[in-house]
Amino acid sequence: MLELLHRGYKVCTSTHSPHVLDVVWALPVMKRNRGSEQDLRDLFSLRANPPTKALAESALAKEYRGVFFSPDGTTADISNLGPGAEDSAESGWGGLSEFSGNVGDIVARVVSRVEEQKGTQHGAVE
């Protein structure tokens, strides 16, 4: 996507990927805080050469927007993707962070239950 932007295209994407949202969040923060092309190349583990330097400089010069499409058909500008935002759509990255947290909680519960069962079975054998 950064290559397309660098070439002058406007890019619109739809995602449920927290990795894409990480980048959409990081780029404006880096831009506001005078991040360098080196910082952006480090983000993507890119070597220093003229094409990657130009790509990184171009990416830092662009504007990025985030929009949340609610199940009820409304939209919300969540461009800042601020974890401390009052709007839960923005602070929760459109529900992705809540979903990821829920996934982790449920997997931990399942693993703990299996480990407890193993411990109970092991204790009964001894």
C-alpha positions in Angstrom: 0.0 0.0 0.0 2.8 2.4 0.8 4.3 1.8 -2.7 0.9 2.7 -4.3 0.7 5.9 -2.2 4.3 6.7 -3.1 3.3 6.5 -6.8 0.5 9.0 -6.2 -2.5 6.7 -5.9 -5.2 7.1 -3.3 -5.6 3.8 -1.4 -8.7 2.7 0.4 -8.6 -0.6 2.3 -10.9 -2.5 4.6 -9.3 -4.6 7.3 -9.8 -6.5 10.5 -6.1 -6.7 10.9 -4.6 -5.1 14.0 -1.3 -5.1 12.2 -2.6 -2.8 9.4 -4.2 -0.6 12.1 -0.9 -0.5 14.0 0.7 1.1 10.9 -2.2 3.4 10.2 -1.9 4.6 13.9 1.9 4.7 13.9 2.4 6.8 10.7 0.6 10.0 11.8 2.1 9.7 15.3 5.6 9.4 13.8 4.8 12.3 11.4 3.5 14.6 14.3 6.6 13.8 16.4 9.1 14.3 13.5 9.9 10.7 12.9 12.5 10.1 10.3 12.6 7.9 7.2 15.0 5.8 9.2 12.4 5.3 11.9 9.9 4.2 9.3 12.4 1.9 7.6 13.1 0.4 11.1 9.4 -0.2 11.5 9.4 -2.4 8.4 13.0 -3.7 8.7 13.9 -2.1 5.4 17.5 -1.6 4.4 18.8 1.8 3.6 18.9 2.4 -0.1 17.5 5.2 -2.3 14.2 3.4 -3.1 13.3 2.6 0.5 14.4 6.0 1.7 12.1 7.6 -0.9 9.3 5.3 0.0 9.6 6.1 3.7 9.9 9.8 3.2 6.8 9.7 1.0 4.8 7.7 3.6 5.6 10.2 6.3 4.3 13.0 4.1 0.9 11.4 3.5 -2.4 11.8 5.4 -4.1 8.8 6.8 -7.8 8.4 7.8 -9.6 5.6 9.7 -13.3 5.1 9.6 -15.3 2.7 11.6 -18.4 1.2 10.0 -20.9 0.2 12.7 -23.2 -2.7 12.3 -26.1 -0.3 12.5 -24.9 1.5 9.3 -23.3 4.6 11.0 -19.7 5.6 10.6 -17.2 7.2 12.9 -13.9 8.9 12.2 -11.4 6.9 14.3 -8.3 8.3 12.5 -6.4 9.0 15.8 -6.9 5.5 17.0 -6.2 6.8 20.4 -6.3 4.1 23.2 -7.5 6.8 25.6 -10.2 8.2 23.4 -13.7 8.5 24.9 -15.3 7.0 21.8 -15.1 3.3 22.3 -14.9 2.8 18.5 -11.7 4.8 18.4 -10.1 3.5 21.6 -11.0 -0.1 20.8 -9.9 0.2 17.2 -13.3 -0.6 15.9 -13.8 -3.5 18.3 -10.5 -5.3 17.3 -8.7 -4.8 20.6 -11.7 -6.0 22.5 -12.0 -9.0 20.3 -8.3 -9.8 20.6 -8.5 -9.5 24.4 -11.5 -11.8 24.4 -9.7 -14.4 22.3 -6.8 -14.3 24.7 -9.0 -14.7 27.7 -10.9 -17.7 26.3 -7.8 -19.5 25.1 -6.2 -19.0 28.5 -9.3 -20.4 30.2 -9.2 -23.5 27.9 -5.5 -24.1 28.5 -5.9 -23.6 32.3 -8.8 -26.0 32.4 -6.7 -28.7 30.5 -3.8 -28.1 32.8 -6.0 -28.4 35.9 -7.4 -31.7 34.5 -3.9 -33.0 33.9 -2.9 -32.0 37.5 -6.0 -33.7 38.9 -5.4 -36.9 36.8 -1.7 -36.9 37.7 -2.5 -36.5 41.4 -5.0 -39.4 41.3 -2.4 -41.7 39.7 0.1 -41.1 42.4 
